[in-house]
Amino acid sequence: KPRSLTLSRVNNSGYGTTTLPNQLYDVLKPAQLEHIHELVLNEGTTRLMSDLRPRWTGLKRLDLSSSGLTVVPEEIDDLPQIEALILRDNKLTALPSLVKLVNLRELNADKNQITSLRTDLRECTELRIISLEENRLTKPVLDMRALAQVHTLRLFGNPIEYLPEMHHANSLRSLS
């Protein structure tokens, strides 16, 4: 019973190819994907998330780093059990609504092009770690009263004009 699955693809035919080899599906079809706790899908393989959506029931950590994403796949809404969502090194200009990820404890969207944060991020009350380093945030609006459990907030490398009010950030232990 594998606990972790990492898939990346070398694409020699150029960007834009979305088909994955049938052999990959043949290998994954009998696999017990419900036991996978960590899934890492790099560029060229993120389609597997939607293609095998009903089978990712045990997934706790989803890593879509370096996937070339401009938007986050809608299928994450069907994974409320996710505790960590890693979106590092993509081309995101905004985060999607994450309110359906009721168990989300860690959000890492470092090295993107995010300019602002959604106000509904305040509904992710289980968040403990928020890392948004090296984006384009100037005025990160974070409701630290609602996000009272956050202990690590990483905003380094953004052209920040001002920080959100932090007097309600009682659990905050690390700020960069």
Secondary structure, DSSP 4 states (H G I P E B T S, - for coil): --SEEEE----TT-TT-----HHHHHHHSSS-GGG--EEEE-TT-THHHHHTGGG-TT--EEE-TTS--SS--GGGGG-TT--EEE--SS--SS----TT-TT--EEE--SS------GGGGG-TT--EEE--SS--SS----TTTTTT--EEE-TTS--S-PPP-TT-TT--EE-
